[in-house]
Every structure is written in C-alpha cells, then in structure tokens.
Amino acid sequence: MDYQYIVQFIQRDKNLFLEDADIDKGIRPLVNAINSIKCFLTMNSCQGCLIADEAENHCSLTYVDFYVLYHKYELAHNLFSILKNKFDDGVLCSVEYESDFDLTNEDEVDFNGDINLRFTLQISDEQIDLENIYKDVVKTIEDFSLDLKA
C-alpha cells in the first residue's frame, strides 16, 4: 500500500511528544494503556466528567487521541474492533484525516500537503456508570497490549 501523503510517525516522535506531556490525572490510566502499545502515540486527551469534582475544569468529553507509528494502522483497527464489540455504543472510535502543517512562526501555519491519521477513542458521555466502563476500557487495552507482547 502506498502511503505517499500520510505522515509516518516514528519512535523519535513518540519520545519527543511524550517528554513533557501534560495529562489530566483522571485520564492518565487510559493514556498510559494506549502508550504501552509500542506503536501508539497519544496526542490529546481530556478526563471530561470522570472526576465529578473537577468536571467544570474540563471539556465535556472523555477521550484520547493517538497516532500510529510506522503505518501499523491494522493494530489500531483491531483495537477499535475489540472495543466496539465489547462496549458497543459505550465507546466511540473514529479516525480523522487531518491536514498536516509546518509552523512558519509562532502564530502562522503553512499546510504542507501531508495527512495525519488521528485515531480517537471516546467514552460516551451518556454512560450511567462512566467510572466502571472507563476502568473496563483501560483493562481491555492493557490486555490487548499484553497480547501483543506475548
């Protein structure tokens, strides 16, 4: 398959992006589970309403965005299939084709013609038992990661 226009993220990118990552404490277990998969790199996340006392300080969504290293997209698709099969509408999985860009200065971007595939895993905010579903999603991803290492 030709990935001519799709940006290939590599281990150096993962090391660089995660070096100073500012991650909400409530979503950290999910971020860590995703990053435990060698070819996944989390980018954006929000704990949303996971911690009720802190909900007003966060967006309304509980989600993690990630990229895939070395064009190993089949792993992300497999993970999403497992999550959708187990949680149905409790977990929303999507892929966005976003335009890549170069920063030309602090407040200016230049779109370079490349595409980033951004995978998004969101726990539906309509869940009555959000905390337990969240824990089960984390455990499912941890198990997926362990299976890959076996």
Helices and strands as residue ranges (DSSP letters): H 11-19, H 28-35, E 40-46, G 52-57, E 62-68, H 73-87, G 88-90, E 91-105, E 108-123, H 130-149
